[in-house]
Amino acid sequence: MKKHTKIINQLVNSAVQYQMETNFKRIKEGKYLDINKKPYDIKLIDNMINFFEEDEEYEKCGIILDFRNKILDHENNYYSII
């Protein structure tokens, strides 16, 4: 049973890593919608920051934080992603 749990955990971790990297790549390329053409959820953005912070990938955290601040900019009446 332990062996199966370890394999499942590795698969889940790989899937999460893939999702985070894919979303980061899209954000870095200036794409404000996910692969399903939906705006990024703030909760997902915060999870991405935490994920990369745990891996000590602070440059990625900075890029994502800049993106988050841009889409939540109250002074510019929020950022239009369309």
N, CA, C and O atoms as CSV, one atom per row, in Angstrom:
chain,resi,resn,atom,element,x,y,z
A,1,MET,N,N,0.814,-1.197,0.000
A,1,MET,CA,C,0.000,0.000,0.000
A,1,MET,C,C,0.858,1.263,0.000
A,1,MET,O,O,0.526,2.236,-0.676
A,2,LYS,N,N,1.968,1.254,0.760
A,2,LYS,CA,C,2.853,2.421,0.818
A,2,LYS,C,C,3.413,2.763,-0.558
A,2,LYS,O,O,3.527,3.933,-0.924
A,3,LYS,N,N,3.759,1.732,-1.306
A,3,LYS,CA,C,4.341,1.955,-2.627
A,3,LYS,C,C,3.347,2.658,-3.545
A,3,LYS,O,O,3.722,3.547,-4.309
A,4,HIS,N,N,2.080,2.258,-3.471
A,4,HIS,CA,C,1.059,2.882,-4.301
A,4,HIS,C,C,0.837,4.337,-3.897
A,4,HIS,O,O,0.657,5.203,-4.754
A,5,THR,N,N,0.849,4.599,-2.620
A,5,THR,CA,C,0.680,5.961,-2.120
A,5,THR,C,C,1.810,6.850,-2.607
A,5,THR,O,O,1.582,7.997,-2.993
A,6,LYS,N,N,3.017,6.330,-2.590
A,6,LYS,CA,C,4.174,7.096,-3.057
A,6,LYS,C,C,4.048,7.416,-4.546
A,6,LYS,O,O,4.341,8.533,-4.972
A,7,ILE,N,N,3.622,6.455,-5.317
A,7,ILE,CA,C,3.450,6.661,-6.761
A,7,ILE,C,C,2.353,7.682,-7.026
A,7,ILE,O,O,2.510,8.557,-7.878
A,8,ILE,N,N,1.250,7.578,-6.306
A,8,ILE,CA,C,0.152,8.524,-6.470
A,8,ILE,C,C,0.611,9.931,-6.104
A,8,ILE,O,O,0.305,10.883,-6.821
A,9,ASN,N,N,1.336,10.075,-5.005
A,9,ASN,CA,C,1.855,11.386,-4.600
A,9,ASN,C,C,2.781,11.971,-5.650
A,9,ASN,O,O,2.738,13.172,-5.913
A,10,GLN,N,N,3.618,11.135,-6.254
A,10,GLN,CA,C,4.517,11.603,-7.308
A,10,GLN,C,C,3.731,12.081,-8.527
A,10,GLN,O,O,4.080,13.094,-9.132
A,11,LEU,N,N,2.680,11.363,-8.887
A,11,LEU,CA,C,1.842,11.763,-10.019
A,11,LEU,C,C,1.128,13.081,-9.739
A,11,LEU,O,O,1.067,13.955,-10.603
A,12,VAL,N,N,0.596,13.217,-8.545
A,12,VAL,CA,C,-0.082,14.460,-8.168
A,12,VAL,C,C,0.905,15.619,-8.180
A,12,VAL,O,O,0.592,16.686,-8.708
A,13,ASN,N,N,2.077,15.430,-7.615
A,13,ASN,CA,C,3.094,16.478,-7.590
A,13,ASN,C,C,3.515,16.867,-9.003
A,13,ASN,O,O,3.726,18.046,-9.287
A,14,SER,N,N,3.637,15.889,-9.882
A,14,SER,CA,C,3.998,16.176,-11.271
A,14,SER,C,C,2.908,16.979,-11.965
A,14,SER,O,O,3.197,17.904,-12.724
A,15,ALA,N,N,1.655,16.623,-11.702
A,15,ALA,CA,C,0.534,17.340,-12.310
A,15,ALA,C,C,0.476,18.782,-11.819
A,15,ALA,O,O,0.245,19.700,-12.607
A,16,VAL,N,N,0.681,18.982,-10.537
A,16,VAL,CA,C,0.672,20.336,-9.971
A,16,VAL,C,C,1.830,21.145,-10.556
A,16,VAL,O,O,1.651,22.297,-10.954
A,17,GLN,N,N,3.006,20.541,-10.606
A,17,GLN,CA,C,4.180,21.218,-11.171
A,17,GLN,C,C,3.907,21.638,-12.615
A,17,GLN,O,O,4.228,22.759,-13.008
A,18,TYR,N,N,3.322,20.746,-13.398
A,18,TYR,CA,C,3.015,21.038,-14.795
A,18,TYR,C,C,2.029,22.199,-14.904
A,18,TYR,O,O,2.222,23.106,-15.715
A,19,GLN,N,N,0.979,22.174,-14.095
A,19,GLN,CA,C,-0.022,23.237,-14.130
A,19,GLN,C,C,0.592,24.581,-13.761
A,19,GLN,O,O,0.330,25.584,-14.424
A,20,MET,N,N,1.395,24.608,-12.723
A,20,MET,CA,C,2.012,25.859,-12.283
A,20,MET,C,C,2.965,26.407,-13.347
A,20,MET,O,O,2.955,27.602,-13.643
A,21,GLU,N,N,3.773,25.537,-13.909
A,21,GLU,CA,C,4.733,25.969,-14.935
A,21,GLU,C,C,4.022,26.443,-16.203
A,21,GLU,O,O,4.432,27.428,-16.817
A,22,THR,N,N,2.960,25.741,-16.592
A,22,THR,CA,C,2.209,26.121,-17.783
A,22,THR,C,C,1.544,27.476,-17.594
A,22,THR,O,O,1.612,28.334,-18.474
A,23,ASN,N,N,0.899,27.668,-16.446
A,23,ASN,CA,C,0.268,28.955,-16.173
A,23,ASN,C,C,1.299,30.070,-16.071
A,23,ASN,O,O,1.063,31.178,-16.553
A,24,PHE,N,N,2.439,29.790,-15.449
A,24,PHE,CA,C,3.484,30.807,-15.347
A,24,PHE,C,C,3.972,31.219,-16.734
A,24,PHE,O,O,4.150,32.405,-17.011
A,25,LYS,N,N,4.182,30.245,-17.589
A,25,LYS,CA,C,4.662,30.533,-18.944
A,25,LYS,C,C,3.678,31.443,-19.675
A,25,LYS,O,O,4.090,32.387,-20.350
A,26,ARG,N,N,2.389,31.167,-19.546
A,26,ARG,CA,C,1.377,31.990,-20.205
A,26,ARG,C,C,1.377,33.412,-19.641
A,26,ARG,O,O,1.280,34.383,-20.391
A,27,ILE,N,N,1.484,33.526,-18.325
A,27,ILE,CA,C,1.509,34.856,-17.705
A,27,ILE,C,C,2.746,35.620,-18.157
A,27,ILE,O,O,2.664,36.805,-18.481
A,28,LYS,N,N,3.878,34.953,-18.180
A,28,LYS,CA,C,5.133,35.602,-18.593
A,28,LYS,C,C,5.071,36.067,-20.050
A,28,LYS,O,O,5.663,37.084,-20.410
A,29,GLU,N,N,4.351,35.315,-20.882
A,29,GLU,CA,C,4.202,35.682,-22.295
A,29,GLU,C,C,3.162,36.775,-22.514
A,29,GLU,O,O,2.914,37.189,-23.647
A,30,GLY,N,N,2.552,37.240,-21.416
A,30,GLY,CA,C,1.575,38.311,-21.528
A,30,GLY,C,C,0.168,37.844,-21.821
A,30,GLY,O,O,-0.678,38.643,-22.224
A,31,LYS,N,N,-0.094,36.585,-21.630
A,31,LYS,CA,C,-1.434,36.043,-21.863
A,31,LYS,C,C,-2.216,36.121,-20.559
A,31,LYS,O,O,-1.814,35.552,-19.544
A,32,TYR,N,N,-3.330,36.828,-20.600
A,32,TYR,CA,C,-4.105,37.080,-19.392
A,32,TYR,C,C,-5.263,36.106,-19.197
A,32,TYR,O,O,-6.058,36.253,-18.268
A,33,LEU,N,N,-5.351,35.117,-20.074
A,33,LEU,CA,C,-6.371,34.086,-19.964
A,33,LEU,C,C,-5.691,32.725,-19.894
A,33,LEU,O,O,-4.621,32.530,-20.472
A,34,ASP,N,N,-6.310,31.788,-19.188
A,34,ASP,CA,C,-5.732,30.447,-19.118
A,34,ASP,C,C,-6.005,29.693,-20.428
A,34,ASP,O,O,-6.568,30.261,-21.364
A,35,ILE,N,N,-5.614,28.442,-20.491
A,35,ILE,CA,C,-5.763,27.690,-21.746
A,35,ILE,C,C,-7.226,27.460,-22.106
A,35,ILE,O,O,-7.536,27.112,-23.245
A,36,ASN,N,N,-8.124,27.652,-21.149
A,36,ASN,CA,C,-9.563,27.536,-21.404
A,36,ASN,C,C,-10.202,28.885,-21.712
A,36,ASN,O,O,-11.426,29.011,-21.736
A,37,LYS,N,N,-9.369,29.884,-21.944
A,37,LYS,CA,C,-9.809,31.243,-22.274
A,37,LYS,C,C,-10.588,31.910,-21.147
A,37,LYS,O,O,-11.492,32.707,-21.397
A,38,LYS,N,N,-10.234,31.583,-19.906
A,38,LYS,CA,C,-10.856,32.194,-18.734
A,38,LYS,C,C,-9.810,33.014,-17.987
A,38,LYS,O,O,-8.640,32.632,-17.947
A,39,PRO,N,N,-10.219,34.141,-17.394
A,39,PRO,CA,C,-9.259,34.937,-16.614
A,39,PRO,C,C,-8.727,34.123,-15.430
A,39,PRO,O,O,-9.426,33.277,-14.872
A,40,TYR,N,N,-7.496,34.397,-15.070
A,40,TYR,CA,C,-6.904,33.717,-13.921
A,40,TYR,C,C,-7.612,34.131,-12.646
A,40,TYR,O,O,-7.878,35.313,-12.428
A,41,ASP,N,N,-7.909,33.170,-11.819
A,41,ASP,CA,C,-8.532,33.388,-10.522
A,41,ASP,C,C,-7.460,33.878,-9.547
A,41,ASP,O,O,-6.335,33.377,-9.554
A,42,ILE,N,N,-7.809,34.857,-8.711
A,42,ILE,CA,C,-6.849,35.415,-7.754
A,42,ILE,C,C,-6.334,34.326,-6.819
A,42,ILE,O,O,-5.160,34.329,-6.448
A,43,LYS,N,N,-7.195,33.408,-6.441
A,43,LYS,CA,C,-6.778,32.308,-5.563
A,43,LYS,C,C,-5.697,31.462,-6.242
A,43,LYS,O,O,-4.728,31.062,-5.597
A,44,LEU,N,N,-5.857,31.191,-7.535
A,44,LEU,CA,C,-4.834,30.436,-8.268
A,44,LEU,C,C,-3.535,31.226,-8.331
A,44,LEU,O,O,-2.453,30.670,-8.142
A,45,ILE,N,N,-3.641,32.508,-8.594
A,45,ILE,CA,C,-2.438,33.347,-8.664
A,45,ILE,C,C,-1.700,33.311,-7.325
A,45,ILE,O,O,-0.477,33.173,-7.290
A,46,ASP,N,N,-2.442,33.434,-6.231
A,46,ASP,CA,C,-1.816,33.377,-4.905
A,46,ASP,C,C,-1.197,32.004,-4.642
A,46,ASP,O,O,-0.123,31.909,-4.049
A,47,ASN,N,N,-1.869,30.951,-5.080
A,47,ASN,CA,C,-1.309,29.599,-4.938
A,47,ASN,C,C,-0.027,29.445,-5.749
A,47,ASN,O,O,0.913,28.782,-5.311
A,48,MET,N,N,0.008,30.058,-6.932
A,48,MET,CA,C,1.220,29.997,-7.751
A,48,MET,C,C,2.376,30.699,-7.049
A,48,MET,O,O,3.502,30.201,-7.041
A,49,ILE,N,N,2.092,31.858,-6.460
A,49,ILE,CA,C,3.141,32.592,-5.744
A,49,ILE,C,C,3.676,31.732,-4.603
A,49,ILE,O,O,4.888,31.609,-4.430
A,50,ASN,N,N,2.778,31.141,-3.829
A,50,ASN,CA,C,3.201,30.279,-2.716
A,50,ASN,C,C,3.985,29.065,-3.211
A,50,ASN,O,O,4.979,28.676,-2.599
A,51,PHE,N,N,3.544,28.473,-4.304
A,51,PHE,CA,C,4.216,27.301,-4.862
A,51,PHE,C,C,5.658,27.627,-5.244
A,51,PHE,O,O,6.583,26.905,-4.870
A,52,PHE,N,N,5.844,28.707,-5.985
A,52,PHE,CA,C,7.191,29.060,-6.432
A,52,PHE,C,C,8.040,29.609,-5.283
A,52,PHE,O,O,9.264,29.480,-5.294
A,53,GLU,N,N,7.393,30.215,-4.307
A,53,GLU,CA,C,8.127,30.694,-3.132
A,53,GLU,C,C,8.716,29.513,-2.354
A,53,GLU,O,O,9.850,29.579,-1.879
A,54,GLU,N,N,7.939,28.437,-2.228
A,54,GLU,CA,C,8.437,27.239,-1.542
A,54,GLU,C,C,9.642,26.637,-2.260
A,54,GLU,O,O,10.527,26.063,-1.625
A,55,ASP,N,N,9.673,26.770,-3.594
A,55,ASP,CA,C,10.808,26.272,-4.376
A,55,ASP,C,C,11.924,27.311,-4.492
A,55,ASP,O,O,12.916,27.093,-5.188
A,56,GLU,N,N,11.753,28.440,-3.805
A,56,GLU,CA,C,12.722,29.538,-3.815
A,56,GLU,C,C,12.977,30.080,-5.217
A,56,GLU,O,O,14.101,30.449,-5.557
A,57,GLU,N,N,11.921,30.122,-6.023
A,57,GLU,CA,C,12.003,30.691,-7.370
A,57,GLU,C,C,11.400,32.093,-7.308
A,57,GLU,O,O,10.294,32.338,-7.790
A,58,TYR,N,N,12.159,33.001,-6.701
A,58,TYR,CA,C,11.654,34.325,-6.389
A,58,TYR,C,C,11.440,35.198,-7.615
A,58,TYR,O,O,10.581,36.080,-7.598
A,59,GLU,N,N,12.201,34.972,-8.676
A,59,GLU,CA,C,11.996,35.739,-9.905
A,59,GLU,C,C,10.602,35.448,-10.465
A,59,GLU,O,O,9.903,36.359,-10.909
A,60,LYS,N,N,10.206,34.184,-10.441
A,60,LYS,CA,C,8.868,33.817,-10.912
A,60,LYS,C,C,7.807,34.441,-10.010
A,60,LYS,O,O,6.779,34.915,-10.494
A,61,CYS,N,N,8.053,34.442,-8.710
A,61,CYS,CA,C,7.113,35.065,-7.771
A,61,CYS,C,C,6.916,36.539,-8.111
A,61,CYS,O,O,5.794,37.046,-8.092
A,62,GLY,N,N,8.004,37.214,-8.418
A,62,GLY,CA,C,7.934,38.631,-8.757
A,62,GLY,C,C,7.126,38.886,-10.015
A,62,GLY,O,O,6.337,39.829,-10.069
A,63,ILE,N,N,7.316,38.057,-11.021
A,63,ILE,CA,C,6.569,38.208,-12.278
A,63,ILE,C,C,5.081,37.984,-12.032
A,63,ILE,O,O,4.243,38.733,-12.533
A,64,ILE,N,N,4.759,36.959,-11.266
A,64,ILE,CA,C,3.352,36.665,-10.972
A,64,ILE,C,C,2.743,37.765,-10.111
A,64,ILE,O,O,1.596,38.154,-10.327
A,65,LEU,N,N,3.497,38.270,-9.136
A,65,LEU,CA,C,2.998,39.349,-8.278
A,65,LEU,C,C,2.744,40.619,-9.094
A,65,LEU,O,O,1.745,41.303,-8.869
A,66,ASP,N,N,3.630,40.940,-10.032
A,66,ASP,CA,C,3.416,42.092,-10.909
A,66,ASP,C,C,2.134,41.914,-11.723
A,66,ASP,O,O,1.360,42.856,-11.890
A,67,PHE,N,N,1.920,40.704,-12.225
A,67,PHE,CA,C,0.705,40.393,-12.975
A,67,PHE,C,C,-0.526,40.591,-12.090
A,67,PHE,O,O,-1.513,41.197,-12.506
A,68,ARG,N,N,-0.451,40.073,-10.874
A,68,ARG,CA,C,-1.574,40.188,-9.928
A,68,ARG,C,C,-1.886,41.654,-9.642
A,68,ARG,O,O,-3.046,42.064,-9.653
A,69,ASN,N,N,-0.849,42.431,-9.388
A,69,ASN,CA,C,-1.049,43.847,-9.098
A,69,ASN,C,C,-1.634,44.587,-10.294
A,69,ASN,O,O,-2.437,45.506,-10.130
A,70,LYS,N,N,-1.234,44.189,-11.490
A,70,LYS,CA,C,-1.723,44.849,-12.698
A,70,LYS,C,C,-3.210,44.595,-12.905
A,70,LYS,O,O,-3.947,45.512,-13.266
A,71,ILE,N,N,-3.659,43.368,-12.684
A,71,ILE,CA,C,-5.076,43.087,-12.925
A,71,ILE,C,C,-5.960,43.581,-11.781
A,71,ILE,O,O,-7.180,43.647,-11.929
A,72,LEU,N,N,-5.362,43.925,-10.652
A,72,LEU,CA,C,-6.122,44.448,-9.511
A,72,LEU,C,C,-5.868,45.932,-9.283
A,72,LEU,O,O,-6.097,46.431,-8.181
A,73,ASP,N,N,-5.404,46.638,-10.290
A,73,ASP,CA,C,-5.044,48.048,-10.160
A,73,ASP,C,C,-6.307,48.910,-10.059
A,73,ASP,O,O,-6.991,49.139,-11.056
A,74,HIS,N,N,-6.604,49.381,-8.855
A,74,HIS,CA,C,-7.798,50.185,-8.618
A,74,HIS,C,C,-7.700,51.559,-9.284
A,74,HIS,O,O,-8.707,52.102,-9.740
A,75,GLU,N,N,-6.512,52.111,-9.338
A,75,GLU,CA,C,-6.340,53.452,-9.903
A,75,GLU,C,C,-6.664,53.484,-11.390
A,75,GLU,O,O,-7.159,54.491,-11.896
A,76,ASN,N,N,-6.392,52.407,-12.082
A,76,ASN,CA,C,-6.683,52.344,-13.513
A,76,ASN,C,C,-7.999,51.617,-13.788
A,76,ASN,O,O,-8.218,51.114,-14.890
A,77,ASN,N,N,-8.876,51.564,-12.777
A,77,ASN,CA,C,-10.175,50.918,-12.914
A,77,ASN,C,C,-10.031,49.467,-13.340
A,77,ASN,O,O,-10.781,48.977,-14.185
A,78,TYR,N,N,-9.083,48.803,-12.762
A,78,TYR,CA,C,-8.740,47.416,-13.068
A,78,TYR,C,C,-8.204,47.307,-14.495
A,78,TYR,O,O,-8.410,48.199,-15.317
A,79,TYR,N,N,-7.533,46.229,-14.767
A,79,TYR,CA,C,-6.898,46.037,-16.071
A,79,TYR,C,C,-7.840,45.266,-16.977
A,79,TYR,O,O,-8.403,44.247,-16.576
A,80,SER,N,N,-8.004,45.735,-18.156
A,80,SER,CA,C,-8.863,45.042,-19.124
A,80,SER,C,C,-8.061,43.911,-19.768
A,80,SER,O,O,-7.023,44.150,-20.385
A,81,ILE,N,N,-8.542,42.698,-19.622
A,81,ILE,CA,C,-7.826,41.556,-20.184
A,81,ILE,C,C,-8.358,41.163,-21.548
A,81,ILE,O,O,-7.824,40.264,-22.197
A,82,ILE,N,N,-9.397,41.829,-21.975
A,82,ILE,CA,C,-9.992,41.482,-23.275
A,82,ILE,C,C,-9.663,42.548,-24.277
A,82,ILE,O,O,-10.067,42.453,-25.436
